[in-house]
Amino acid sequence: MHDSPAAAPARPLAGLRVLDCSHILAGPYATFMLGLMGADIVKIERPPVGDGLRDTATRPELGGITANIQSVNAGKRSIALDLGTSGGRAVLERLIPTADVFLENFRPGKMASLGFGPDRVHALNPRIVYASISAWGQTGPLAARGGYDHVMQAATGMMWAQGDDPEAPPVKVGFPAIDMATGLVGAIGLLGAILRRRGGEEGPIAVDISMADASLCLMAGIAHGWLIEGRAPPRVGNVGFTASPGAGVFRCAEGWLSVAASTRAQFDALCAALGHPEWSTAPDWLTRRPESPGAILRGLGTPRLKAALDEAFLARGAEAWETLLNAADVPASAVRSIAEFLEGPYRQTGGSSFRVPDPNSPDGALHEVLGAGFRWTGGAPAATAPAPRLGEHTDAVLAEAGFDAAAIADLRRQGAIR
């Protein structure tokens, strides 16, 4: 973790401007990633409440700076612009020629109905990259449907993949996995499109990013089990993806332990650490013992072995096992809450988080914000400012686009801006 602005990480996208007409998580996360690498992200929000994650109705005391807003909007600039007004649309028309990227995440056709579909935006600025995020993509019979993370988890098979009982109710992933994956996929797509433009490609470039596609990026393994082998994946619960008898989650004297003894060599080390090296033999414990130490023991465990492993882990607490097994080169971790991880092992990593001022703090307190998830030469990508308040930068951005003080005041009287 490092503090901003003292750190000076590389900012390869400095000078790039993004008009971000997105809200909630997926779109804002995509542009947040570009902002961490130096892009100027102009967040366009509709007054009077702005992005729904500001929670202005339910938590007005925060002034629109919630943890969720900070997590995907730190470092951006906000303008409050009502595209339902002619004045608001006229402002956006003036801003588009100043930008390199235009991103929206409304249902397909919505921006076109306002006069800002891909063709019109490219006509206003032929070099701009136009990106759309939606549930189902911009074309096809499902394009008009909306989608939220938990709905898309249900639709794409993600929700059904959780748990281990084929008759049990579906269980969603406990965080908005598809929203965040869509943001990451969107950032990758935008970076590729930016490189295409910087490489000299002319003509319209549009990027179509869907939650449906992004969900499959997370589930590529089980999806290809069906696409290539015609095999519907079972619900495996906490069993490791390799289906080795030593890959799973085990109850301990205190807490739970996740172990990844997937190969024969790892399983040998696990059994030795448990004090029972004979458990790695066949046929009593394993149905077959592969010759190669690197072979995965997929499905080779016996019921007798499973019962023995379950009992053995009850002898110690999860954190004690974690220390012992990792010393034996067997990947393992106690099952932790997010708070336990952030205040524990995360502090022992290089980290990619940074600190920005808390806009609601009179005494200069800082918020820690998670960064891009990677580090590179020069320091991890970071924002240099907190998430903006709604419309905090309206006057500045409009002035940069050539609006004088009188014109800005007139737009405010019209209700086109805030």
Stockholm file with secondary structure:
# STOCKHOLM 1.0

chainA/1-418         MHDSPAAAPARPLAGLRVLDCSHILAGPYATFMLGLMGADIVKIERPPVGDGLRDTATRPELGGITANIQSVNAGKRSIALDLGTSGGRAVLERLIPTADVFLENFRPGKMASLGFGPDRVHALNPRIVYASISAWGQTGPLAARGGYDHVMQAATGMMWAQGDDPEAPPVKVGFPAIDMATGLVGAIGLLGAILRRRGGEEGPIAVDISMADASLCLMAGIAHGWLIEGRAPPRVGNVGFTASPGAGVFRCAEGWLSVAASTRAQFDALCAALGHPEWSTAPDWLTRRPESPGAILRGLGTPRLKAALDEAFLARGAEAWETLLNAADVPASAVRSIAEFLEGPYRQTGGSSFRVPDPNSPDGALHEVLGAGFRWTGGAPAATAPAPRLGEHTDAVLAEAGFDAAAIADLRRQGAIR
#=GR chainA/1-418 SS CEETTTSCCCCTTTTCEEEEECCTTHHHHHHHHHHHTTCEEEEEECTTTCSGGGCTTTCGGGTTCCHHHHHHHTTCEEEEBCTTSHHHHHHHHHHGGGCSEEEECSSTTHHHHTTCSHHHHHHHCTTCEEEEEESSCSSSTTTTCCCCHHHHHHHHTTTTTSSSCTTSCCCCCSSCHHHHHHHHHHHHHHHHHHHHHHTTCCSCEEEEEEHHHHHHHHTHHHHHHHHHHCCCCCCCTTSCTTCCTEEEEEECSSSEEEEEECBHHHHHHHHHHTTCGGGGSTTTTBSCCCSSTTCBCTTCBCHHHHHHHHHHGGGSCHHHHHHHHHHTTCCEEECCCHHHHHTTGGGGSCCCCEEEECTTCTTCCEEEECCCSCCCTTCCCCCSSCCCCTTTTHHHHHHHTTCCHHHHHHHHHHTSBC
#=GC SS_cons         CEETTTSCCCCTTTTCEEEEECCTTHHHHHHHHHHHTTCEEEEEECTTTCSGGGCTTTCGGGTTCCHHHHHHHTTCEEEEBCTTSHHHHHHHHHHGGGCSEEEECSSTTHHHHTTCSHHHHHHHCTTCEEEEEESSCSSSTTTTCCCCHHHHHHHHTTTTTSSSCTTSCCCCCSSCHHHHHHHHHHHHHHHHHHHHHHTTCCSCEEEEEEHHHHHHHHTHHHHHHHHHHCCCCCCCTTSCTTCCTEEEEEECSSSEEEEEECBHHHHHHHHHHTTCGGGGSTTTTBSCCCSSTTCBCTTCBCHHHHHHHHHHGGGSCHHHHHHHHHHTTCCEEECCCHHHHHTTGGGGSCCCCEEEECTTCTTCCEEEECCCSCCCTTCCCCCSSCCCCTTTTHHHHHHHTTCCHHHHHHHHHHTSBC
//
